[in-house]
Amino acid sequence: FTHNERLFLSAVGPRGIIPASVATLFAVELQALGRPQEAQLLAGTVFLIIFATVVLQAGLARQIADYLEVSPMRTIIVGGGRVGLSLAERLEQDGENVLLIDLDPDAVEKARKRGLRALEGDGTDADVLEEAGADDAKTVIATTPDDDVNLLVCQLAKTTYDVESVASRVNQPDNVDAFESLGVHAIDLSMATAWSLENVLERPSLSAWMNELGRTGDVQEIEVTATDLVGKTIADLNAEIPDGVIVGLLTHRNGATEVPTGDHELRDGDRVTFLGQTDAVDRAIKRFHPHE
């Protein structure tokens, strides 16, 4: 843990067990001495203070984390329509720190009612992106039905805030090149729909499995940071991989991606893709990509 992470844990970590135990002990002693009112007052006051402290810490935890810069890097989604809202919910379920931006107050309120963090404002306004924390964001995604808006959002994210990963919904196929020229991951909406329909018709079993995986399972790509695993083959690591999860893809530092066999050896900088049950995928991630 870093110094700031230790400060954060000390600020919001659970406490009160020892004071509660001591207060209970003294209350019992006071009861034995025939002073029940003092016993109740002592115990009640201590537990009230503990309760108030817990509530205060819980309410300020996010602000403290932001101040100490230990919050998970944020994913900002501009566009609170059906696509943006669904994506935000899925990313939240995956444990991402998501903030949704939309000009429509109704869309913002709808997102908040679903438990999402949302900001009312124009995602093409640098001040709004600044307020959203774009300077600390790891990902910015534009999901509005207007390609001009999406392109401007991506341009700001890339040039002004130097965001590592920028992606966008592209509504008109002819605009894909404009997004890709900025280094944006462009998702052609019409092509994505065509691929989905083709999968349903040509590969129904695979399509059904992927849909089921999307509902009850998880797919995660992570960089291998556990140094003790580097140099070992997939077969060697079989016991390290939890039941209910498989290594679907292996991406090397040079960008080459392949379906691994048991003989494939993990190298420094490799990325692996896990598929399987959500809890099993989580355990695999913790083993292969432990907290640094």
PLY file of the C-alpha trace (Angstrom):
ply
format ascii 1.0
element vertex 292
property float x
property float y
property float z
element edge 291
property int vertex1
property int vertex2
end_header
0.00 0.00 0.00
1.13 3.56 -0.72
1.36 6.24 1.97
-1.91 7.85 0.82
-3.68 4.48 0.77
-2.59 3.87 4.36
-3.90 7.32 5.33
-7.22 6.53 3.65
-7.57 3.20 5.47
-6.74 4.83 8.80
-9.36 7.52 8.13
-12.26 5.27 7.14
-11.28 1.88 8.57
-13.62 0.26 11.12
-13.04 1.21 14.71
-14.95 1.20 17.98
-14.54 -2.42 19.05
-12.24 -1.61 21.98
-14.26 1.41 23.24
-17.45 -0.65 22.98
-15.88 -3.52 24.94
-14.54 -1.21 27.66
-17.84 0.66 27.90
-19.73 -2.61 28.26
-17.32 -3.77 30.99
-17.70 -0.54 32.95
-21.48 -0.60 32.50
-21.60 -4.10 34.00
-19.49 -2.90 36.93
-21.76 0.09 37.48
-24.80 -2.17 37.38
-23.18 -4.37 40.02
-22.61 -1.28 42.18
-26.29 -0.42 41.99
-25.95 2.51 39.61
-28.03 1.47 36.58
-28.66 5.01 35.29
-24.95 5.79 35.04
-24.39 2.40 33.35
-27.02 3.13 30.70
-25.70 6.66 30.17
-22.12 5.45 29.70
-22.96 2.63 27.30
-25.47 4.71 25.36
-23.09 7.65 24.92
-20.20 5.46 23.72
-22.32 3.54 21.22
-23.91 6.78 19.97
-20.45 8.24 19.30
-19.37 5.06 17.51
-22.51 5.09 15.36
-22.08 8.79 14.49
-18.43 8.20 13.59
-19.31 5.31 11.27
-21.99 7.37 9.51
-19.65 10.34 9.12
-16.82 8.21 7.77
-19.10 6.41 5.32
-20.48 9.71 4.05
-17.07 11.26 3.52
-15.21 8.18 2.24
-15.41 9.15 -1.45
-14.36 12.76 -0.74
-11.42 11.59 1.35
-10.40 9.13 -1.38
-10.56 11.86 -4.02
-8.51 14.25 -1.85
-5.83 11.63 -1.22
-5.97 10.55 -4.89
-6.59 6.90 -4.07
-9.91 6.56 -5.91
-10.00 4.07 -8.79
-9.39 5.91 -12.05
-12.69 7.06 -13.44
-14.58 6.03 -16.55
-16.58 8.93 -17.99
-19.52 8.24 -20.30
-20.96 11.18 -22.25
-24.54 10.44 -23.24
-27.21 9.13 -20.91
-29.46 7.49 -23.47
-30.19 3.77 -23.67
-26.70 2.87 -24.87
-24.87 5.04 -22.34
-27.09 4.00 -19.44
-26.79 0.28 -20.20
-23.03 0.56 -20.61
-22.69 2.49 -17.34
-24.64 -0.17 -15.45
-22.53 -2.99 -16.88
-19.27 -1.21 -16.07
-20.49 -0.48 -12.53
-21.24 -4.17 -12.09
-17.64 -4.87 -13.16
-16.41 -2.60 -10.37
-15.55 0.44 -12.48
-15.81 3.97 -11.08
-18.29 5.40 -13.59
-19.61 8.93 -14.07
-22.34 9.65 -16.62
-22.72 13.09 -18.26
-25.85 14.30 -20.04
-27.51 17.63 -20.82
-31.00 16.25 -20.18
-31.95 16.56 -16.48
-34.44 13.70 -16.88
-31.68 11.38 -18.14
-29.46 12.42 -15.24
-32.24 11.79 -12.73
-32.98 8.40 -14.29
-29.33 7.40 -13.99
-29.20 8.51 -10.36
-32.32 6.52 -9.54
-30.49 3.45 -10.83
-27.65 4.11 -8.41
-25.25 5.67 -10.91
-23.22 8.83 -10.47
-24.39 11.38 -13.01
-23.57 14.98 -13.87
-25.88 17.36 -15.72
-23.94 19.29 -18.33
-22.57 19.52 -21.85
-19.94 16.86 -22.44
-18.35 19.00 -25.17
-17.63 21.74 -22.61
-14.10 21.51 -21.21
-15.29 22.95 -17.88
-17.85 20.15 -17.52
-15.26 17.50 -18.32
-12.93 19.15 -15.82
-15.65 18.97 -13.16
-16.19 15.31 -14.06
-12.53 14.57 -13.38
-11.37 14.01 -16.95
-7.80 14.87 -15.98
-7.74 11.71 -13.82
-9.93 9.52 -16.06
-8.58 6.31 -17.54
-11.41 6.03 -20.09
-13.81 8.40 -21.82
-16.66 6.98 -23.90
-19.01 9.00 -26.11
-22.41 7.36 -26.66
-24.67 10.14 -27.96
-26.66 9.75 -31.22
-24.78 12.76 -32.70
-21.42 11.96 -34.30
-20.31 15.61 -34.23
-20.83 15.70 -30.47
-19.07 12.38 -30.02
-16.11 13.47 -32.13
-15.67 16.69 -30.15
-15.85 14.81 -26.84
-13.18 12.38 -28.05
-10.98 15.19 -29.34
-11.12 16.98 -25.97
-10.39 13.75 -24.11
-7.40 12.99 -26.32
-5.82 16.42 -26.78
-6.78 18.34 -23.64
-6.81 15.63 -20.99
-4.55 12.98 -22.55
-6.96 10.19 -21.58
-5.39 6.76 -22.09
-8.41 5.03 -23.64
-11.12 6.82 -25.64
-14.01 5.07 -27.38
-17.10 6.22 -29.20
-20.35 5.09 -30.68
-20.35 5.97 -34.39
-23.81 6.39 -35.87
-22.84 6.94 -39.51
-20.39 4.39 -41.03
-18.77 7.10 -43.18
-17.53 8.81 -40.00
-15.51 5.86 -38.69
-12.27 7.07 -40.31
-12.56 10.48 -38.64
-12.69 8.85 -35.21
-9.94 6.36 -35.92
-7.63 9.14 -37.16
-7.71 10.50 -33.59
-6.78 7.13 -32.14
-10.33 6.54 -30.89
-11.83 3.06 -30.61
-14.74 3.54 -33.01
-17.80 1.29 -32.65
-19.83 1.41 -35.87
-23.41 1.03 -34.64
-24.77 -0.42 -37.89
-21.89 -2.89 -38.21
-22.21 -3.95 -34.57
-25.91 -4.61 -35.11
-25.17 -6.57 -38.30
-22.58 -8.71 -36.50
-25.03 -9.47 -33.70
-27.75 -10.49 -36.14
-25.29 -12.62 -38.12
-24.21 -14.40 -34.93
-27.83 -15.16 -34.03
-28.50 -16.60 -37.49
-25.19 -18.31 -38.31
-23.86 -19.17 -34.85
-26.94 -19.52 -32.61
-25.23 -21.63 -29.93
-22.33 -19.21 -29.60
-24.70 -16.25 -29.56
-26.84 -17.83 -26.83
-23.74 -18.65 -24.78
-22.39 -15.10 -25.08
-25.76 -13.65 -24.07
-25.90 -15.95 -21.05
-22.32 -15.04 -20.18
-23.27 -11.37 -20.33
-26.08 -11.94 -17.83
-24.55 -14.37 -15.33
-20.82 -14.40 -16.08
-17.97 -12.08 -16.87
-15.16 -11.51 -19.35
-12.14 -9.52 -18.18
-8.78 -8.71 -19.77
-5.95 -7.90 -17.35
-2.19 -7.47 -17.38
-0.26 -10.14 -15.51
1.46 -8.33 -12.63
2.10 -11.31 -10.33
5.85 -11.68 -10.85
5.90 -15.27 -9.56
3.73 -16.33 -12.52
6.00 -14.93 -15.24
7.92 -17.70 -17.00
5.35 -20.37 -16.20
3.21 -22.14 -18.78
-0.57 -22.22 -18.79
-0.35 -25.91 -17.86
1.87 -25.03 -14.87
-0.73 -22.50 -13.75
-3.70 -24.84 -14.03
-3.95 -25.12 -10.25
-3.80 -21.32 -9.94
-6.84 -20.83 -12.18
-10.12 -21.16 -10.22
-12.80 -23.62 -11.27
-15.44 -22.00 -13.43
-13.05 -19.81 -15.44
-10.89 -20.33 -18.53
-8.09 -18.36 -20.17
-9.68 -17.45 -23.49
-7.00 -15.24 -25.03
-3.38 -14.33 -24.44
-2.08 -10.98 -25.72
1.66 -10.41 -25.75
3.40 -7.08 -25.27
4.01 -6.84 -29.03
0.24 -6.89 -29.60
0.02 -10.45 -30.94
-3.10 -12.22 -29.66
-3.65 -15.97 -29.67
-5.75 -18.68 -28.08
-3.32 -20.20 -25.56
-2.50 -23.87 -25.19
-0.99 -25.51 -22.14
2.51 -24.94 -23.54
2.18 -21.17 -23.81
4.50 -19.36 -21.41
3.53 -16.12 -19.68
5.91 -13.24 -20.33
6.35 -9.89 -18.64
3.71 -7.48 -19.97
1.34 -10.19 -21.24
-2.40 -9.67 -20.95
-4.83 -12.53 -20.39
-8.57 -12.67 -20.98
-10.62 -14.64 -18.45
-14.10 -15.98 -19.22
-16.42 -17.62 -16.74
-18.49 -17.22 -13.62
-18.25 -13.74 -12.14
-16.84 -14.78 -8.75
-14.34 -17.16 -10.37
-13.15 -14.43 -12.74
-12.72 -12.08 -9.77
-10.56 -14.65 -7.96
-8.46 -15.21 -11.07
-7.89 -11.47 -11.45
-6.74 -11.15 -7.84
-4.22 -13.96 -8.37
-2.85 -12.80 -11.73
-3.19 -9.05 -11.16
-2.77 -8.46 -7.40
-3.06 -4.99 -5.94
0.25 -3.20 -6.24
0 1
1 2
2 3
3 4
4 5
5 6
6 7
7 8
8 9
9 10
10 11
11 12
12 13
13 14
14 15
15 16
16 17
17 18
18 19
19 20
20 21
21 22
22 23
23 24
24 25
25 26
26 27
27 28
28 29
29 30
30 31
31 32
32 33
33 34
34 35
35 36
36 37
37 38
38 39
39 40
40 41
41 42
42 43
43 44
44 45
45 46
46 47
47 48
48 49
49 50
50 51
51 52
52 53
53 54
54 55
55 56
56 57
57 58
58 59
59 60
60 61
61 62
62 63
63 64
64 65
65 66
66 67
67 68
68 69
69 70
70 71
71 72
72 73
73 74
74 75
75 76
76 77
77 78
78 79
79 80
80 81
81 82
82 83
83 84
84 85
85 86
86 87
87 88
88 89
89 90
90 91
91 92
92 93
93 94
94 95
95 96
96 97
97 98
98 99
99 100
100 101
101 102
102 103
103 104
104 105
105 106
106 107
107 108
108 109
109 110
110 111
111 112
112 113
113 114
114 115
115 116
116 117
117 118
118 119
119 120
120 121
121 122
122 123
123 124
124 125
125 126
126 127
127 128
128 129
129 130
130 131
131 132
132 133
133 134
134 135
135 136
136 137
137 138
138 139
139 140
140 141
141 142
142 143
143 144
144 145
145 146
146 147
147 148
148 149
149 150
150 151
151 152
152 153
153 154
154 155
155 156
156 157
157 158
158 159
159 160
160 161
161 162
162 163
163 164
164 165
165 166
166 167
167 168
168 169
169 170
170 171
171 172
172 173
173 174
174 175
175 176
176 177
177 178
178 179
179 180
180 181
181 182
182 183
183 184
184 185
185 186
186 187
187 188
188 189
189 190
190 191
191 192
192 193
193 194
194 195
195 196
196 197
197 198
198 199
199 200
200 201
201 202
202 203
203 204
204 205
205 206
206 207
207 208
208 209
209 210
210 211
211 212
212 213
213 214
214 215
215 216
216 217
217 218
218 219
219 220
220 221
221 222
222 223
223 224
224 225
225 226
226 227
227 228
228 229
229 230
230 231
231 232
232 233
233 234
234 235
235 236
236 237
237 238
238 239
239 240
240 241
241 242
242 243
243 244
244 245
245 246
246 247
247 248
248 249
249 250
250 251
251 252
252 253
253 254
254 255
255 256
256 257
257 258
258 259
259 260
260 261
261 262
262 263
263 264
264 265
265 266
266 267
267 268
268 269
269 270
270 271
271 272
272 273
273 274
274 275
275 276
276 277
277 278
278 279
279 280
280 281
281 282
282 283
283 284
284 285
285 286
286 287
287 288
288 289
289 290
290 291
